[in-house]
Amino acid sequence: MTCGHCQQIIHVVPHTSAMVYLIFRPTSWTWEAEPGAFCRTCMSPVCLACHAIGTCTPWERQLEAMEAAFQIAQARAEWGADGR
């Protein structure tokens, strides 16, 4: 699966009724099972890093914000920074 907030790949233990993530520990070269996380605002699984942030910013909303910022920057470049 992928995180609904940042699109990070989430490895899930197969055939578990609750979401259990497999986290790779590079220091010991092992996989450890960790309880998973689910955002009830956007109803999607999220990685543990996004879960720790505690706010819901779905990937689609982030893309829309990036597109809007690009369009503003493009308009400023076309019309000049002062809007003339």
Summary of the structure (lengths in Angstrom):
residues: 84
radius of gyration: 18.6
end to end distance: 47.4
largest distance: 60.9
contacts: 184
relative contact order: 0.18
helix: 32%
strand: 25%
